[in-house]
């Protein structure tokens, strides 16, 4: 996977990498503050890859984003390299906010709260087409899922891109129905992008450019309630209108996501008719949603109150005038591109130099880098023979030679 230095720096600062949890990546709001400051100083993120970080950030001050935290995040280059290699094999790509493929509606509607990085696979052009979002409960009845599938078929037959969240229940039902009707689908996942991208369910649709799966979270991240709640806004913001199949009042992601959309007025919100007292759909009508009238004869009836979008704001770092750039800092040259063929053994040595100053077991190294035992064993053998690492027995551990220079 080829990425430029700007993407490299932003990934290091904002992305969780496996089980390395000793330092917390910048949240979307934290990155927004930091990115805005960098731009105000006419700095580019890739300059952070130099050895002159204290000099570069001498005027930076934030109670939650310390210089030490930034440095520790940037020191994860080895772990990021291994992750990128794994994601590349699965066909996963990475885009940042200044990338022309990045969905403009996210920047227009969320501004600095738009996620700094999106991971995805499939047809990235679908991210900028709009569409109809369909959301609902993971725990739906057979009748609700049948209605959802019919809706997905109808939307596809009308030429609408189906936008949903990829979760079991309503999300998967509408996505699979849309694809089966030869429609196009956008899935915004809260977890397991890598696993989902390799699943047989979506393989053909990905190959035929009918589908894009995208996530603002590490492609290997497992389910997390906070992530699932946080990604709901992206479903609405990538669409032109939204339909709620079912919801539970005052409970669950569907309900809270719908309320968030109604408050922000990103897109018109429609609900499947349900007069039951226990239905959140009836409660959403009282909050400003509209009743979906069937049959859907024309998509314009769904987008009946178009939300006015402001002109796309300047993307962070992509419009900085060349003549206003500061003189380059004298330091180790920043990486301008990571080649497709990365020297992973060298990254492995970089990782050991940073972390194995205290002896590590092979299991600790495997867990941290998410590598297989044969691969770690082979590289440890090479490192020992080259004099970079010393093997300690009883118990077996591996220690970086303090005076060794790579």
N, C-alpha and C positions, 0 to 999 in steps of 0.2 A: 504494500500500500504506500503510495507516494503522497506525502503531505508536506506543505511548506512550513517554514519556521514559525509563522504566526499561529497556524493550527496546532503545531507541536506545543507551543508555549501555553495556549489556552486549554488544551487537553490536560496538560500537567497540572494546571491551576484549578480546574473545575471538575475533574472526573475522578470518581472512585475507581481504584484499581485493585480488583480482587479482594483479598483479606487484609490488605495493608491499611489498617484503620488508626494507626498511631497519630496521623495528622489528617485533619478533616479538610477536604477540598472546599473551595469557595462556593457558597450557595449562589443561586441566580441573582439575588439582590446584592450580595456582597460583590460578586463579579461586576454587576452593573455600576456600583460605586467606584470600584477600583479601575474599571475600564474608562469611566468618565474622567477620572483624575489623570490617567495616562494620556488620554487624548488632550486634556487641557494643557498638559505639559509638552505636547507634541512628541510623545514617546510612542513607540510601537511595541506590542507585546513581545516580539522576538528579541528585542534588546535585553529582555530579562534573562535570556539564555547566556549572557556574558558573565564573566567573573566579577564584574563591577557592580553588583547589586546594591551594596550599601551606598555607593556613590550615586547610582541612578535614582534610588528611592530615598534620598536624604531628607526630602521635604514631605514625604508621605507620612500621614498619621491617621490611624484608625484603631479604636480600642479592640476590635475583633480580628483585624487583619494585620498581624505583626510581620516585621521583616523576617523573623525566624520562621514563621509559618509559611510565608511565600518561598523562602529558600528550601525548606524541607519538601514542599510540594514539587519544586523544580528539580530536586535531586532524585526524582522517581523515573528518570529517563529509561533505565534498564527495564523496569517493570512495564512501562508503557510500550517499549519496543516489542516485548514478548506478546503483549496483548494485541498490538496492531497486527502482528504476524498471524495470530490465530484468527482475528476478525477478517483479515484479508482472505484467508483460505475459505471462509464461509461466504464470501461475496459482500461483506458489509463495508459501507463507505461512511465517511465522516464529513460533515459540512459545518461551518461556523457562520456567525451572523453576517459577515462581510462577503460570503460566498453568493454568487448570483443565483444559485439553486435554492438558497434558503427561502422558505415561504414568506412572501412579503406581508401576508395578512397577519402573521405572528408579530412582526415588527410594528406594523401599523396599529394593531390593537393592544399589544402588551408593552410596546416600547422597550425600556431597559429591563423589563421582567420577561422578555422573550428569552428562551433558553440559549445560552452561549454556544452550545454544541448540540447537534442532532446526529445520531447514528441511524443508519438505515440500510435497506436492501431493496432492490427492485427499481421501478420506474420513478426516479426523483422528479420528473416533470409534473407528476400528478399533485405534488405539494403546492403548486401554484394555480390549480384549476378551480378551486372552490368545490362546492358539492353540498349534499344534504347529510347532516350528521344524524345518526340514529343511536340512541342510548337506552339502556334499561338494566334491569336487575340480572345478576348472575343466577338467581334462583327464580326462574319463570316457569309457568305452567306450560303444558304441551300446547294448549290453545294459543297462548301468548307467543310461543315460539313459531307456531304455524302462521299466525298473523304477521309476525316479523319477517318471516321468509317471503311471504307474499308481497310485503312492502319492499323488500330488497329487490325482488323481481320487477316490480312496478317502476321503481326508481331507475333501475338499469335500462328498462325498456324505453323510458323517457330520456335517456341519455345523461342522467345525472351521475356524478361520481358519488359513491357511498362512502361516508366518513364515519368511522367508529373506533372502538377502543381495543378490539381483539380479545376481550375477556370471554369466558364461557357464558352461555346464556344468550341474551339478546344480541350482544356484539358479534359473536361468531355466527349466529343464525343469519343476520342481515348481510354480513360480509360474504359468507359462502353462497347465499342466494344471489347476491349481486354478481358474483363471479360466474356462477352457473348460468346466468342469463347473458353472459358475454359482456358484462359491464366492467367498469373500472372502480377500484376500491383503494381507499387510504386507511391504513390501520395504525393508530397511535398507541403504542404499547407502553405499559407501566413496568414491565419486567420481561425477562427471558427472550429478548430479541434474537440472540444467537440461536437458541433452541428452536424458536418458532420459524426462523428463516430456513432451517434445515428440515422442517416437518414436511411430510409427503402431502399434507392437506393443501399447502400453498405453493408447492414447487412449480407446478405447471403454470399457474397464474403469474408467478414471478418471472419465469422464463419467457412468457408471452407478453410481458410489459403491461399486464392488466392491473397489477398490484404494486403498491409500495408499503412497506412496513417501516415505521420510524419510531424512535424513542429518544428522549433527552437523557436517558440513564444508561449506565454501563451495559453493553449488550448481554453481559452474563449476570446481571443483577437479578436476584430472586424477588418474590412478591414482597412488597412493603406497603402498608396501608397509606402512609404518607405520600409515597410516590404515586399510588393509584389515585388518591384525591388530587394531587398536584397536577397530574396530566390531564384532568378533565377539561381544564380551560383550553388546552391545545386542541381538543376535539372540536369545541365550539368555534374557536378562532380560525380554524382551517376551513370552515364551512360557510355557506351562505344562509342556511336556515337549519333548525334542529327539531327532531321529533323524539319525544319521550314515550316509550312503549309502556313502561310501568315504573313506579317508584313507591317508596315508603315514606310517609311524612316524617320529617325531622330526623331521618336516619338514612345512612348509606351514601355512597358516592354519587349515585344518580340524582338523588334529591339535592344534595349540596352543590353539585355541579350545575344543575338547572337553576337554582337560586342565584349562584354566582353569575351565570349568564344573564338572568333577568335584571340583576342589579347593574351589571356593566353594560347591558344592552348591546352585546356583540352581534347577535343575530336573532331574528324572530324565532320564538319558541312555540312549538305545537305539541299537544298531548293527545294520546289515544283516549277516546271517551271511556270513562269509568266512573260510575256514580257511587261506587261502594264507599262507605264511610272510612274504610281502612286504606283507601287508595290515595297515594300521594298526588296522582294526576289531578283529582278534583281540587286538592289543596293548592296545586300549582296554578290552576285557573284563577284562584283568588289573588295570587301573587302577580298576575299579569300575563300568564301564558294563554294560548288560544286553542280552541278545540279543533282537532283535525277533522275535516269533512271529507268523506270518501264518496265516490272514488276520486282519486287524484287525476283530474283531466289535464291539468297544465301546471308545470312547475312554478309558474309565476304566482299561483295562488299561495305557495309556501313562502315565497320571498316577496310578500305583499307590502312590507314596510322596510325597504332596504336601509341598512345602516350606513350612514355617510362615513366614509373612511377618509382620514386625512392623507395628504401626500406622504409617501413613505419617508420616515425620518432618515437622517444620515446614518448609515450603518457604521458602527464603531470601527474605526481604523481603515475604512476602505476609501475615504475621500480626503485624506490628509494631503495637502499640496506638497509636492516634492520640494519646492524651493523653501518651504517653511520647516523642513526636517532639521533637527539639530545636527551639529557635527557628530560623526560617529564616535562613540566612546572607545578609547584604546583598551582593548581587551581581547580575549580569545575570540576569533571570528565566530559569529553566530551561525548555526546550521541554516542553510537556505533551503535545502530540500532533503528529506530522508529518502534514500534510494529504495527502489523496489526490493533489491537484495541487500538486506541489512545483515551486518556481522553480529549474529546473535551471541556468539561466544564472547566477543568483546563486550557486549552489553552485560553478559553474565559476570565477567570479571569486574565491570564497573559496579554491579550490584554487590558483589562480595566485598569489594574495597570499602563500600559505604556501610555495609551491615554486619560483616563477619569479623569486625574488630573484637567482638565478643563471640566466642566459638558457637557455631550453629550445628544442629543435627541435620542430616540430609532431609528428614521429614519437614523440618522448619523451612528449609530452602524450597522444597517442593511445594509446600502450602503457600508460601509467600509469592512464588512466581507461577504457580499453577502449571507446573511441568511434570512430566512423567519421571519415574525413578531411573530408567535406563538413560534418559537424556542428561539428567543431573549428574548421574554417576560418571558418564563419559566426560563431561566438561570438568568435573572435579578432578578426575584422573589427569587430564591435560594440565589443569591449573597446578596440581601438585608437582608434576614432572617439570613444569616451567619455573617452579619456585615461588609461585604467587601465594600458594595456600599450604598450610601444614595440617596433616591429619593427626588428631589427638585420639588416643584409645581410652577405653574404660571410663565413661561410655564414648562411643565413636562420635567425634565432632570435627568441625573444620574451621580453621582459624586463618584469617588473612595475615600475611607477613607484613608487619607494620612498616618496615623499611624498603619494601618492594615498590618499584615504580613501573607502571604499565607502559 
